[in-house]
Amino acid sequence: MLAPLRKNTAAQATARGHSIRAPVKGWNARDGLDGMDPGYAVVLDNYFPQEGYVGLRKGSAVHATGIGSGDVESLLVYNSGGTEKLLAFGNDAIYDASSSGAVGAALASSLTNNRWQGVNFNSYLIMVNGADTPRKYNGTLSTTTFTGSGLTATDLVNVAAFKNRLFFAENNSASFWYGGLNSISGTLTEFNLANVHSQGGDLMAIGTMTGDGGDGPDDRIVFVMETGSVIVYAGTDPGDATAWSLIGTFYIGAPVGRRCLLRLGAELAVITADGFVPLSPFLRFGRGAKSAALSDAIVGAVNDAVRDYKSTFGWQPILYPKGTMALFNVPVVASTLYHQYVVNTATGAWCRFKGLNGICWAVYGDDLYFGGIDGKVKKADTGFGDEGSNIEGDAQTAYDYMRARGRLKRFTMYRPVVAADGNLPIRLGLGVDFDADIPTFEASSITTEGAVWDDATWDVDPWAEGLEIQKPWQTAANIGYSASVRIRTSTNVQQVRWYSTDILYEPGGYV
């Protein structure tokens, strides 16, 4: 039971104010509540941390329809000579989803599955799914023939390009297969990795990394095995011992899913049982370099997600430069619920997106797209709502002792300093000493009064107002040593930015 505040003592001061920045350091699922830096957030859902504020994420809208009623499980982008096309894989078929609206007839149908991997190479998009004949696309889709001693071409399940050659992973095999120089078909040669490392297991993914952020002589090819072995080679021809050399074999946590790799400039990151990790530190220190994980601040949440959902299809990282973010897709319930753990690539701050339910992701024309659970391709980071539905923002600051850890306090008022397009109903809660007060959502009822671009009459319709600073005070009657503010918003028509939080309290004695 908390001791009462002491009255009229020399040590006691009048009411004080304390201001903290919005949690721009992002979501923290690593540190204990008692020792967490006040710049972090205990909860940060649908609020993206920027350098000076946290802002409600943008919305999503339907881009392409007509892909059946089931899951869109793959999106691949063809890119050659300035020409881009977006291919969507669903309904056991391949569709051109480049334009908004209903897709046309399927480019290919009666496929075994919709889980395709691809790479742009020699003016083609080369695609495999481990069950069907490999495809190639250059504006026209066709099959491509690969042969090799002991090879079943339909077993090719992953593909990468390196030093002007194609490299493939095979289902249930520790081998990779490589093609001829600049060849998009023909004979492949097997290279067995089983004797290169000691942990065993099949080849899961193939990627590349470099020391300078571009393509050049210092590039390396990386083979990630299902047990966590990472085998790195340099060279140009696996069939020539003088032109192919083993850099080393290293060990990380087991990779999660076929789509576990993300190229970040010169770095290659991997979704693993140890978190989302950049390979460079692990190649130097092995699994002892856990603190170097990109996801170090949210390691608890990542570990829980991997433990609970690692066998569910949908794990995928995607770099979205236009939004200054990288998203790591987390499949919570297959064909039903998907979250994204999102990092600001400029600051390293994390948050979580909910409500998008993207199974697969792609960047097309610099914009972000995802495959939905309803046979549709959708565009992300657009508008203020998710297909007309509200985006529910939920954030809770770390507990703050107001620079007086041992002093009891009576918290009397608090307010967030936010900016929005007009009035925004906000639900607030103040928790003390790790007992959170969680408010319910209240939907925004604001309507846009200004003009809509491209739909208004110049010099007649009023212009929409800009962001307005709002400081809604909330009374409190909490007694404790530390406090945390929770803010919840729900809107589909406006921007929301949170800059700081002010708290008023009366200091008591040290008890």
C-alpha positions in Angstrom: 0.0 0.0 0.0 1.4 3.4 -1.0 2.4 5.7 1.9 0.5 9.0 2.1 2.0 12.2 0.8 3.8 14.2 3.5 2.3 17.6 4.2 4.1 21.0 4.7 7.6 19.7 5.0 10.7 21.7 4.1 11.5 19.2 1.4 8.1 19.4 -0.3 7.7 21.8 -3.2 4.7 23.2 -5.0 3.2 21.6 -8.1 5.7 20.9 -10.8 5.6 20.3 -14.5 7.5 17.7 -16.4 7.7 17.5 -20.2 8.9 14.5 -22.2 9.4 14.1 -25.9 7.2 11.7 -27.8 8.8 8.3 -27.9 10.9 9.0 -31.0 13.4 6.2 -30.0 10.6 3.8 -30.9 9.1 0.6 -29.6 11.1 -1.2 -26.9 10.4 -4.8 -26.1 13.8 -5.5 -24.6 14.3 -3.4 -21.5 12.5 -3.8 -18.2 9.8 -1.3 -17.4 11.8 0.1 -14.4 14.9 0.9 -16.4 13.6 1.8 -19.8 14.9 5.1 -21.3 12.0 7.6 -21.4 12.5 8.2 -25.1 11.2 4.7 -25.8 7.6 3.4 -26.0 6.2 0.3 -24.3 3.5 0.2 -27.0 3.8 1.8 -30.5 1.2 0.5 -32.8 0.5 2.3 -36.1 2.6 5.3 -35.0 5.8 5.6 -37.0 8.7 7.3 -35.1 10.3 10.2 -36.9 13.2 12.4 -35.7 11.1 15.0 -34.0 7.7 13.3 -33.6 5.8 10.1 -34.0 3.1 10.1 -36.7 0.1 8.0 -37.4 1.0 5.8 -40.3 -0.7 6.4 -43.7 -3.4 4.1 -45.0 -3.9 1.6 -47.8 -6.1 1.3 -50.8 -7.1 -1.4 -53.3 -4.9 -1.4 -56.4 -5.8 -4.5 -58.4 -8.7 -6.9 -58.2 -9.8 -10.0 -60.0 -7.2 -12.4 -58.7 -9.7 -14.8 -57.2 -11.0 -14.8 -53.6 -8.0 -16.3 -51.9 -4.6 -15.2 -50.8 -2.2 -13.3 -53.0 1.0 -14.9 -51.8 3.7 -13.4 -54.1 4.4 -10.1 -55.7 7.4 -9.8 -58.1 8.6 -6.8 -60.0 10.1 -7.0 -63.5 12.6 -4.2 -64.1 14.6 -3.8 -67.2 15.7 -0.7 -69.3 13.4 1.6 -67.3 10.3 -0.7 -67.9 8.6 -2.0 -64.8 5.8 -4.5 -64.4 4.1 -5.8 -61.2 3.2 -9.5 -61.3 0.8 -11.0 -58.7 0.5 -14.7 -57.9 -2.8 -16.0 -56.6 -5.6 -18.4 -57.5 -2.8 -20.7 -58.7 -2.1 -18.3 -61.5 0.1 -15.3 -62.5 -1.4 -11.9 -63.3 -0.1 -8.6 -64.6 -1.1 -6.2 -61.8 0.8 -3.2 -63.0 -2.3 -1.1 -63.6 -4.9 -0.2 -61.1 -8.3 -1.9 -61.5 -9.3 -5.3 -62.5 -6.5 -7.5 -63.9 -6.9 -9.1 -67.3 -6.7 -12.8 -68.1 -4.1 -14.8 -66.3 -0.7 -15.0 -67.9 -0.4 -18.6 -66.6 -2.9 -20.7 -64.7 -3.3 -24.2 -63.2 -0.1 -23.8 -61.2 0.7 -25.9 -58.1 1.3 -23.0 -55.7 1.5 -19.2 -55.5 4.8 -19.0 -53.6 7.3 -17.8 -56.2 10.7 -16.3 -55.8 12.4 -14.3 -58.6 15.4 -12.2 -59.7 15.9 -9.8 -62.6 18.7 -11.0 -64.8 19.8 -10.3 -68.4 16.6 -8.4 -69.2 14.3 -11.1 -67.8 12.6 -11.8 -64.6 13.5 -15.4 -63.7 10.9 -17.1 -61.4 10.8 -20.5 -59.5 8.4 -21.9 -56.9 9.8 -25.4 -56.2 6.8 -27.2 -57.8 6.2 -25.8 -61.4 8.3 -25.4 -64.4 10.5 -22.2 -64.0 9.2 -19.1 -65.8 10.8 -16.1 -67.4 9.2 -12.8 -68.1 10.3 -9.8 -70.3 6.8 -8.4 -71.0 5.7 -11.8 -72.1 5.6 -14.8 -69.8 7.0 -18.1 -70.9 8.6 -21.2 -69.5 12.4 -21.6 -69.4 14.2 -24.9 -69.6 16.9 -25.9 -67.1 18.6 -29.3 -67.3 21.4 -30.9 -65.3 22.7 -34.3 -64.2 20.3 -35.4 -61.4 18.3 -32.2 -61.6 14.5 -32.0 -61.5 13.9 -28.4 -62.7 10.5 -28.1 -60.9 12.4 -28.5 -57.6 14.2 -25.2 -58.0 12.7 -23.1 -55.3 15.0 -20.0 -54.8 17.1 -17.9 -57.2 19.8 -15.2 -57.1 22.1 -13.6 -59.6 25.8 -13.2 -59.0 28.7 -12.4 -61.3 26.6 -12.7 -64.4 25.3 -16.2 -63.4 22.1 -17.6 -62.0 22.3 -19.5 -58.8 19.4 -21.7 -57.6 18.4 -23.5 -54.4 16.7 -26.9 -54.7 13.9 -28.4 -52.5 15.2 -30.7 -49.8 18.8 -30.4 -50.8 22.1 -28.9 -49.5 23.2 -28.2 -53.1 23.0 -25.1 -55.2 22.9 -25.1 -59.0 24.5 -22.5 -61.2 24.2 -21.6 -64.8 26.4 -20.4 -67.6 27.6 -16.9 -68.1 24.5 -14.6 -68.9 22.4 -17.7 -69.5 18.7 -17.7 -68.7 18.2 -21.4 -69.6 20.2 -24.5 -70.5 22.5 -26.7 -68.4 22.9 -26.1 -64.6 25.8 -27.6 -62.6 25.5 -28.9 -59.0 27.6 -27.7 -56.2 27.1 -29.7 -53.0 27.5 -27.7 -49.7 26.9 -30.6 -47.4 30.7 -31.1 -46.8 31.4 -27.4 -46.4 29.8 -27.0 -43.0 29.3 -29.3 -40.0 25.7 -28.5 -39.0 23.9 -30.2 -41.9 20.5 -29.1 -43.2 19.2 -28.0 -46.6 19.9 -24.7 -48.4 17.2 -22.2 -47.6 18.2 -18.9 -49.3 20.9 -17.3 -51.5 21.9 -13.7 -51.3 24.8 -11.3 -52.0 26.6 -8.7 -50.0 29.4 -6.3 -50.7 31.8 -4.0 -48.9 31.0 -0.8 -50.8 27.2 -0.8 -51.3 27.4 -1.4 -55.1 28.3 -4.2 -57.5 32.0 -4.8 -57.9 34.9 -7.1 -57.4 34.5 -7.3 -53.6 31.0 -8.8 -53.9 30.3 -12.1 -52.1 27.6 -14.7 -52.5 26.0 -16.0 -49.3 24.3 -19.4 -48.8 22.1 -19.6 -45.8 21.4 -23.2 -44.6 18.3 -24.1 -42.6 20.3 -24.9 -39.5 21.9 -21.4 -39.4 25.1 -22.1 -41.2 26.1 -19.2 -43.4 28.6 -20.1 -46.2 30.3 -17.2 -48.0 32.2 -17.5 -51.3 34.0 -15.1 -53.6 34.8 -15.5 -57.3 33.3 -15.8 -60.7 33.1 -19.5 -61.5 32.2 -22.3 -59.0 33.6 -24.8 -61.5 37.1 -23.3 -61.5 39.1 -23.6 -58.3 41.3 -20.7 -59.3 38.3 -18.5 -59.7 36.2 -19.5 -56.7 37.2 -19.4 -53.1 35.6 -20.1 -49.7 35.6 -17.0 -47.5 34.3 -18.9 -44.5 31.5 -20.7 -42.7 29.7 -18.8 -40.0 26.8 -19.6 -37.6 23.7 -17.6 -36.8 20.2 -18.5 -35.6 18.2 -20.6 -37.9 16.6 -18.6 -40.8 12.8 -18.2 -40.8 11.2 -18.9 -44.2 12.6 -18.8 -47.8 12.1 -15.1 -48.0 14.4 -14.4 -45.1 17.0 -12.0 -46.7 17.0 -8.3 -47.1 19.7 -6.3 -48.9 20.4 -3.0 -47.0 23.0 -1.2 -49.1 26.3 -3.1 -48.5 24.7 -5.2 -45.8 22.6 -8.4 -45.9 20.1 -8.9 -43.1 18.5 -12.2 -42.2 15.3 -13.1 -40.4 16.5 -15.6 -37.8 15.6 -17.3 -34.5 17.9 -14.7 -32.9 16.1 -11.7 -34.5 16.6 -9.6 -37.6 20.4 -9.6 -37.9 22.9 -8.0 -40.3 25.4 -10.5 -41.3 28.6 -8.5 -41.1 28.9 -8.5 -37.3 27.9 -12.2 -37.1 30.5 -13.1 -39.7 33.1 -11.6 -37.3 31.8 -12.8 -34.0 29.2 -15.5 -34.6 26.1 -15.8 -32.5 27.8 -13.9 -29.7 27.1 -10.7 -31.6 23.4 -10.7 -30.7 23.5 -7.1 -29.6 24.3 -6.2 -33.1 20.9 -7.3 -34.3 18.8 -4.7 -36.1 15.9 -5.8 -33.9 17.8 -5.5 -30.6 15.4 -3.0 -29.2 12.4 -5.3 -29.8 14.2 -8.6 -29.3 11.5 -9.9 -26.9 8.7 -9.4 -29.4 10.7 -10.9 -32.2 11.7 -14.0 -30.2 8.0 -14.5 -29.2 6.8 -14.1 -32.8 9.4 -16.5 -34.2 8.6 -19.1 -31.5 4.9 -18.9 -32.1 4.6 -18.3 -35.9 7.9 -19.5 -37.5 6.1 -22.2 -39.5 3.5 -19.9 -40.9 4.0 -18.7 -44.4 4.4 -14.9 -44.9 7.7 -14.0 -43.2 9.3 -11.4 -45.5 11.4 -8.3 -45.2 11.1 -5.3 -47.6 13.0 -2.1 -47.9 10.9 0.9 -48.7 13.3 3.8 -49.3 10.6 6.4 -50.1 9.1 5.9 -46.7 12.5 5.7 -45.0 11.5 2.3 -43.5 12.1 -1.4 -43.7 9.2 -3.7 -42.9 9.5 -7.2 -41.5 6.2 -9.1 -42.2 5.1 -11.3 -39.3 2.3 -13.8 -40.1 0.2 -14.2 -36.9 -2.7 -16.3 -38.3 -2.4 -17.7 -41.8 -4.8 -16.1 -44.3 -6.2 -14.0 -41.5 -3.9 -11.7 -39.5 -0.5 -10.2 -40.4 1.6 -7.6 -38.5 4.6 -5.7 -39.7 7.6 -4.8 -37.4 8.8 -1.6 -38.9 12.1 0.3 -38.5 13.0 3.8 -39.4 16.1 3.3 -41.5 17.4 6.7 -40.7 17.1 6.5 -36.9 16.8 2.8 -36.1 13.6 3.3 -34.1 10.9 0.6 -34.3 7.2 0.4 -34.3 4.5 -2.1 -35.2 1.9 -1.8 -38.0 -1.5 -3.5 -37.6 -4.5 -3.6 -39.9 -2.8 -4.0 -43.2 -2.8 -7.8 -43.4 -0.2 -8.1 -46.1 0.9 -11.6 -47.0 3.7 -10.5 -49.4 5.3 -7.2 -50.3 7.0 -5.4 -53.2 8.2 -1.9 -54.1 6.9 -1.0 -57.6 7.5 2.5 -59.1 9.0 3.6 -55.7 5.6 2.8 -54.0 4.8 0.1 -51.6 2.3 -2.7 -52.4 1.2 -5.9 -50.7 -0.8 -8.9 -51.5 -4.0 -9.3 -49.5 -6.1 -12.1 -48.0 -9.0 -11.3 -50.4 -7.5 -11.8 -53.8 -6.5 -8.2 -54.1 -3.2 -6.2 -54.5 -3.2 -3.1 -52.3 -1.1 0.0 -52.2 0.3 1.0 -48.8 1.4 4.4 -47.4 -1.4 6.3 -49.1 -4.4 8.2 -47.8 -5.5 8.4 -44.1 -7.5 5.2 -43.8 -7.4 1.5 -44.7 -9.8 1.2 -47.6 -12.1 3.5 -45.7 -11.7 1.9 -42.3 -10.1 3.7 -39.4 -6.4 3.4 -38.5 -6.2 2.8 -34.8 -3.1 4.3 -33.3 -2.0 3.1 -29.9 1.1 4.3 -28.0 2.3 4.2 -24.5 5.4 6.0 -23.2 8.0 4.4 -21.0 7.5 5.0 -17.3 9.2 8.2 -16.2 10.3 9.1 -12.6 10.5 12.8 -13.4 14.1 12.9 -12.3 13.1 12.0 -8.8 13.1 8.2 -8.6 12.6 7.8 -4.8 10.0 10.6 -4.4 6.3 9.9 -4.2 4.1 12.1 -6.4 0.5 13.0 -6.8 -0.2 13.3 -10.6 -2.9 15.9 -11.2 -3.0 16.7 -14.9 -1.4 15.6 -18.2 -1.7 16.3 -21.9 -0.1 15.2 -25.1 1.0 17.9 -27.6 -0.4 16.7 -30.9 -1.0 18.1 -34.4 -3.9 17.0 -36.5 -6.1 18.3 -39.4 -8.8 19.8 -37.2 -10.3 18.4 -34.0 -9.3 14.9 -33.1 -11.0 12.9 -30.3 -8.2 11.4 -28.2 -8.5 8.8 -25.5 -5.9 9.2 -22.8 -4.8 7.1 -19.8 -2.2 7.7 -17.1 -0.6 4.7 -15.5 1.7 4.7 -12.4 4.3 2.3 -11.2 3.8 -0.2 -14.1 0.0 -0.4 -13.7 -1.1 0.9 -17.1 -4.4 2.7 -17.6 -5.6 1.6 -21.0 -8.3 3.8 -22.6 -10.7 2.6 -25.2 -10.6 3.8 -28.8 -12.9 6.7 -29.8 -13.4 7.1 -33.5 -12.7 10.5 -35.1 -15.8 12.2 -36.3 -14.0 15.0 -38.2 -15.1 15.8 -41.7 -12.8 17.5 -44.2 -14.1 21.0 -44.9 -11.5 22.1 -47.3 -11.1 21.6 -51.1 -10.0 18.3 -52.6 -7.2 18.6 -55.0 -8.2 18.0 -58.6 -11.9 18.1 -57.6 -12.4 21.7 -56.5 -13.1 25.0 -58.2 -10.2 27.4 -58.1 -11.0 30.7 -56.2 -14.4 29.3 -55.1 -13.9 26.3 -52.8 -12.1 26.9 -49.5 -8.7 25.3 -49.0 -8.3 22.6 -46.4 -6.7 23.6 -43.2 -3.2 22.5 -42.3 -2.1 20.7 -39.2 -3.2 22.3 -36.0 -1.5 21.9 -32.6 -3.8 20.6 -29.9 -3.1 20.3 -26.2 -6.0 18.6 -24.5 -5.5 18.6 -20.7 -6.7 15.6 -18.8 -7.2 15.5 -15.1 -5.7 12.7 -13.0 -5.8 11.5 -9.5 -2.9 9.0 -9.4 -0.3 8.5 -6.7 3.0 6.8 -7.4 6.7 7.2 -8.2 6.6 6.9 -12.0 4.1 7.6 -14.7 3.3 6.5 -18.2 0.9 8.1 -20.7 -1.1 6.1 -23.1 -2.7 7.7 -26.2 -5.2 6.1 -28.6 -6.6 7.6 -31.7 -8.9 6.3 -34.5 -9.3 8.1 -37.8 -9.5 7.6 -41.5 -9.5 11.3 -42.6 -6.6 13.1 -41.0 -2.9 13.2 -40.1 -1.8 12.9 -36.5 1.5 13.8 -35.1 2.6 13.5 -31.5 5.4 15.8 -30.3 5.5 15.7 -26.6 3.7 15.1 -23.3 3.3 17.4 -20.3 2.6 16.1 -16.9 1.7 18.1 -13.7 2.4 16.6 -10.3 2.7 17.5 -6.7 5.9 16.1 -5.1 5.8 14.4 -1.8 8.4 13.1 0.5 11.0 10.3 0.0 9.4 7.2 1.4 
